Amino acid sequence: MYATDALRTEGTAHLVEAARATGARRFVVESMAFGYGYGDHGDRPLTENDPFGPRGATPALERHIAGMRTKERLAFEAEGLDGIALRLGLFYGPGGTEALLPLLRRRQLPLPGDRGRVLPWVELTDAARAVVAAVERGRPGQAYNIADGTPMGFRAHVEAVARTFGLPKPLNVPLWFLKPMSYAHTVMSSRLRMSCAKAEREQAWTPRYASSHEGLAALRPTSHL
């Protein structure tokens, strides 16, 4: 994730400079749900008023969260630009979900059970529509949660992918099995819900696909895999 962290910090700083050089007035950054922190957030949907960018539980997680924290700060503090942040759920959809299909086909994607853990998801074209809404109607200096209306566990989402494309379900493994893949273990240990009422109210944005089931069903007819 270190290259991604650098994109969030150094990459965003370069884009701010480019925006100024080209005379842009509005600067929209793609932030993400895990900026609220990894771990168990309970069942209450988080809003934009909840703390964003809390200190990470380990040095590695702090590096990741600091990148998200810095990215939003650069947008909000950019002189001469109207900065807006979109705190996006986990992506799926055209250009994203296809990467899972070969792994599922070869049964190379073992996953633990969700055990009540859920995460926010957003279909990629819905995320793109949210960016357009932010450019056209977002309030400067504001952050907006962007996700569909159906939080879903990581395994449940991947099982939905498998059903949609007629592929084998992922093998079931205990959560500790993923500890060598530390970031995957951290993500799949987390529970996080987000409220998107602010985006609906201020940007008139609502997801076209209310759940992964609907978004995946729309994806299958266009896939050639």
Secondary structure by P-SEA (a helix, b strand, c coil): caaaaaaaaaaaaaaaaaaaaacccbbbbbccccccccccccccccccccccccccccaaaaaaaaaaaaaaaaaaaccccbbbbbbccccccccccccaaaaaaaccccccccccbbbbbbcaaaaaaaaaaaaccccccbbbbbbccccccaaaaaaaaaaaacccccccccccccccaaaaaaaaabbbbbbccccccccccccccccaaaaaaaaaaaccc
